[in-house]
Structures are given as structure tokens and as C-alpha cells.
Amino acid sequence: MEVKLYVGNLSYETSEDDLRALFSQVGTVASVALIKDRDTGRSKGFAFVEMTTQSEAQTAISTYSGYKLKDRDLTVNMARPREERNGFGGSSGRNDGRKHKARGGNRRY
């Protein structure tokens, strides 16, 4: 079973190939996903690396947490499950207790 790791504090010049080469030194890398801004295509400075076993993932964490790559100290830990997003800026429902006067509200003329 693959184990997904969060790799943060990456230099914007770091590539997926750089990460694959680094993490393959401690085990088998199943996948690498460098997260990029959808508008600019520029790296957001973090990635997810999937290792093939739990023990390889633990070795990667202990080996590369604080490891200097391209003058940046890496943050490496187990990835947390993605939080649900609704696309409306954090409000979970239509009526979150605020009145939306910008949309007209209850104005009287």
C-alpha cells in the first residue's frame, strides 16, 4: 500500500524529477506530484511523494525532514487527508448567519 508524504518548503526551482531522484535513494517512489498554481503554472513550494511501503515512508521522513535542498530546509511528514472544500470561501452553507447587503438585501426605497 502506497504511503503519501507531504514535502514542503521547496524552492520554486525544484522539479518533480529532483524529488523523484532524492526520495528514490531511500525507497521506491510510486509517484510525485509537484503542486502548481493553476493560473501561472508556477510551483507553490510543496509536493506529495508516494512511497511504496510504510517503512520506506518513515525512512524518508527521518532522512529528509530538515534536509537542505536548493538552499531550503525541507519539511517532510505524512500527508493528511484533503479537507472538503465547497468553493465558496469557507462557508459551509447558503445562509451562514450574515446578511448579504451587497446582493441587494432588504433595502427599502
Wavefront OBJ file of the C-alpha trace (Angstrom):
o trace
v 0.000 0.000 0.000
v 1.432 3.367 -1.013
v 2.030 5.985 1.659
v 1.692 9.637 0.698
v 4.126 12.173 2.115
v 3.827 15.949 2.200
v 7.066 17.701 1.186
v 7.091 21.414 1.943
v 9.351 24.469 1.892
v 10.540 23.632 -1.612
v 12.470 26.059 -3.753
v 10.375 27.206 -6.715
v 13.097 25.759 -8.963
v 12.652 22.214 -7.586
v 11.224 19.792 -10.162
v 9.370 16.508 -9.863
v 12.490 14.799 -11.242
v 14.581 16.342 -8.430
v 12.194 14.934 -5.832
v 11.969 11.531 -7.513
v 15.779 11.262 -7.588
v 16.101 12.323 -3.947
v 13.395 10.093 -2.480
v 14.354 7.056 -4.578
v 17.594 6.967 -2.557
v 15.594 5.683 0.437
v 12.992 3.503 -1.313
v 10.684 3.015 -4.246
v 8.803 6.130 -5.314
v 5.312 5.356 -6.626
v 4.510 8.928 -7.680
v 5.495 12.578 -7.328
v 3.050 15.473 -7.630
v 4.524 18.973 -7.522
v 1.677 21.364 -6.766
v 1.486 24.339 -9.126
v -0.614 27.473 -9.321
v -3.334 26.831 -11.873
v -3.140 30.352 -13.318
v 0.626 30.849 -13.566
v 1.884 27.257 -13.657
v 4.496 28.210 -11.063
v 5.292 25.856 -8.180
v 3.510 26.596 -4.917
v 6.515 25.304 -2.964
v 5.149 21.923 -1.899
v 4.612 18.464 -3.298
v 3.318 15.000 -2.490
v 5.560 11.971 -2.822
v 4.133 8.449 -2.597
v 6.422 5.743 -1.261
v 5.519 2.078 -1.745
v 5.741 0.970 1.916
v 5.207 2.408 5.363
v 8.814 1.668 6.369
v 10.181 3.496 3.296
v 7.944 6.457 4.121
v 9.234 6.550 7.715
v 12.823 6.355 6.445
v 12.145 9.245 4.046
v 10.673 11.355 6.858
v 13.594 10.758 9.202
v 16.161 11.234 6.421
v 14.749 14.307 4.688
v 12.979 16.327 7.417
v 15.250 19.369 7.698
v 17.351 18.213 4.715
v 18.742 21.136 2.720
v 17.698 21.038 -0.952
v 18.469 24.078 -3.119
v 19.164 26.187 -0.009
v 15.817 25.305 1.629
v 15.256 23.093 4.693
v 12.615 20.562 3.677
v 9.539 19.749 5.718
v 8.563 16.099 5.266
v 5.697 14.352 7.046
v 2.728 12.080 6.439
v 0.161 13.748 4.216
v -3.187 14.424 5.850
v -6.412 13.649 4.008
v -7.635 16.516 1.885
v -10.258 18.667 3.565
v -13.609 19.065 1.865
v -13.946 22.367 0.037
v -17.193 23.802 -1.210
v -15.797 26.539 -3.444
v -17.489 29.408 -1.624
v -14.652 30.766 0.517
v -15.131 28.660 3.621
v -18.856 28.999 4.201
v -20.447 25.587 4.507
v -23.992 26.627 3.731
v -26.066 29.127 1.818
v -27.073 31.041 4.925
v -24.058 31.392 7.196
v -25.661 33.957 9.508
v -24.586 37.093 7.649
v -26.783 39.376 5.639
v -25.556 39.928 2.126
v -26.319 43.585 1.552
v -24.021 43.692 -1.447
v -26.547 41.485 -3.209
v -29.463 43.746 -2.517
v -30.527 42.609 0.945
v -33.689 44.118 2.384
v -33.376 47.691 1.234
v -36.370 49.982 1.292
v -36.585 52.914 -1.085
l 1 2 3 4 5 6 7 8 9 10 11 12 13 14 15 16 17 18 19 20 21 22 23 24 25 26 27 28 29 30 31 32 33 34 35 36 37 38 39 40 41 42 43 44 45 46 47 48 49 50 51 52 53 54 55 56 57 58 59 60 61 62 63 64 65 66 67 68 69 70 71 72 73 74 75 76 77 78 79 80 81 82 83 84 85 86 87 88 89 90 91 92 93 94 95 96 97 98 99 100 101 102 103 104 105 106 107 108 109
